[in-house]
C-alpha cells in the first residue's frame, strides 16, 4: 500500500479553538452575572473543553434593541452584560455544547465562532477598547473647513481627540 493511503492513528485529541461571545440579560442582578459566566465555563469544561482566555461580562448599551421571548411574550432590551470565553474543544462535541447554551434562559444572545491561529494569538479586549478608543467626530453636513486647517472628507471637525496609531494611510486632497 502506498504511503499516502496509510491512515495515521493518533491517540491525541484533535482540538479546535473557539470563542463564545455572549450577552447576559440585563434583568440579571449585577452580582449574579459572574454566576452566569461560571455556569457557561462549567458547561464548557463538562463537555471536555479547555479554557485559555476570557473577558468578564460588563454592562453596556446595545447598538440596537434585541427582542427575546420570555415568559410567553417578547420583550425588548437596550442593554446587556457582554463577555467572552475562549476555549479548545473537540469539534465533534460542539453540537452538544451549543444545545446546552440554547437552554440557558439567562442569555439574551450568544455567538460561537471557530478561531484562526491569528485570532487565537491576538484577542480583542472589548471593554478595554471602549475605554481606550479615542474617536474623531465630524459633522458631514457642515461647510468645508477653510484655511490651513486639515480637511477631513470636506467636513467641519466638531470634536477632535487623540486617535491610536493604525495601519491605515489617509490620502490627502490636492
For each residue, the residues with C-beta under 8 A, 3 or more apart:
1: 5 6
2: 5 6
3: 6
4:
5: 1 2
6: 1 2 3
7:
8:
9:
10: 14
11:
12:
13: 90
14: 10 90 91
15: 50 88 89 90
16: 88 89 90 91 114
17: 52 86 87 88 114 115 120
18: 49 86 87 88 89 94 112 113 114 115
19: 84 85 86 112 113 115 119
20: 40 44 84 85 86 87 101 110 111 112
21: 82 83 84 110 111 112 113
22: 40 57 82 83 84 85 101 107 109 110 111
23: 62 66 80 81 82 107 108 109 110
24: 28 33 36 37 57 80 81 82 83 106 107 108
25: 28 68 77 80 81 106 107 108
26: 59 77 79 80 81 108
27:
28: 24 25 32 33 36 81 106
29: 32 33
30: 33 59
31: 34
32: 28 29 35 36
33: 24 28 29 30 36 37 57 59 81
34: 31 37 38 56 57
35: 32 38 39
36: 24 28 32 33 39 40 57 81 104 106 107
37: 24 33 34 40 41 54 56 57 83 85
38: 34 35 41 42
39: 35 36 42 43 104 106
40: 20 22 36 37 43 44 85 101 104
41: 37 38 44 45 51 54 85
42: 38 39 45 46
43: 39 40 46 47 97 100 101 104
44: 20 40 41 47 49 51 85 87 89 97
45: 41 42 48 49 50 51
46: 42 43
47: 43 44 89 93 96 97 100
48: 45 89 90 93
49: 18 44 45 87 88 89 93 97
50: 15 45 87 88 89
51: 41 44 45 54 85 86 87
52: 17 86 87 88
53: 85 86 123
54: 37 41 51 83 84 85 86
55: 83 84 123 125 126 127
56: 34 37 83 127
57: 22 24 33 34 36 37 81 82 83
58: 81 82 83 127
59: 26 30 33 79 80 81 82
60: 79 80 81 82 127 130
61: 78 79
62: 23 65 66 77 78 79 80
63:
64:
65: 62 76 77 78
66: 23 62 76 77 80 108 109
67: 74 75 76 77
68: 25 74 75 77 108 109
69: 72 73 74 75
70: 73 74 75 105
71:
72: 69
73: 69 70
74: 67 68 69 70
75: 67 68 69 70
76: 65 66 67
77: 25 26 62 65 66 67 68 80 108
78: 61 62 65
79: 26 59 60 61 62
80: 23 24 25 26 59 60 62 66 77 108 109
81: 23 24 25 26 28 33 36 57 58 59 60
82: 21 22 23 24 57 58 59 60 126 127
83: 21 22 24 37 54 55 56 57 58
84: 19 20 21 22 54 55 126
85: 19 20 22 37 40 41 44 51 53 54
86: 17 18 19 20 51 52 53 54 115 120 123
87: 17 18 20 44 49 50 51 52
88: 15 16 17 18 49 50 52
89: 15 16 18 44 47 48 49 50 93 94 97
90: 13 14 15 16 48 93 94
91: 14 16 94
92: 95
93: 47 48 49 89 90 96 97
94: 18 89 90 91 97 98 112
95: 92 98 99
96: 47 93 99 100
97: 43 44 47 49 89 93 94 100 101
98: 94 95 101 102 112
99: 95 96 102 103
100: 43 47 96 97 103 104
101: 20 22 40 43 97 98 104 107 110 112
102: 98 99
103: 99 100
104: 36 39 40 43 100 101 107
105: 70
106: 24 25 28 36 39
107: 22 23 24 25 36 101 104 110
108: 23 24 25 26 66 68 77 80
109: 22 23 66 68 80
110: 20 21 22 23 101 107
111: 20 21 22
112: 18 19 20 21 94 98 101
113: 18 19 21
114: 16 17 18
115: 17 18 19 86 119 120
116: 119 120
117: 120 121
118: 121 122
119: 19 115 116 122 123
120: 17 86 115 116 117 123
121: 117 118
122: 118 119
123: 53 55 86 119 120
124: 129
125: 55 128 129
126: 55 82 84 129 130
127: 55 56 58 60 82 130 131
128: 125 131 132
129: 124 125 126 132 133
130: 60 126 127 133
131: 127 128
132: 128 129 164
133: 129 130 164
134: 161 162 163 164
135: 161 163
136: 152 157 159 160 161 163
137: 157 158 159
138: 152 153 155 156 157 158
139: 142 155 156 157 158
140: 153 155
141: 155
142: 139 155 156 158
143: 146 156
144: 151 154 155 156
145: 149 150 151 152 155 156 157
146: 143 149
147:
148:
149: 145 146 157
150: 145 157
151: 144 145 154 173
152: 136 138 145 155 157
153: 138 140
154: 144 151 173
155: 138 139 140 141 142 144 145 152
156: 138 139 142 143 144 145
157: 136 137 138 139 145 149 150 152 160
158: 137 138 139 142
159: 136 137
160: 136 157
161: 134 135 136
162: 134
163: 134 135 136 166
164: 132 133 134
165:
166: 163
167:
168:
169:
170:
171:
172:
173: 151 154
174:
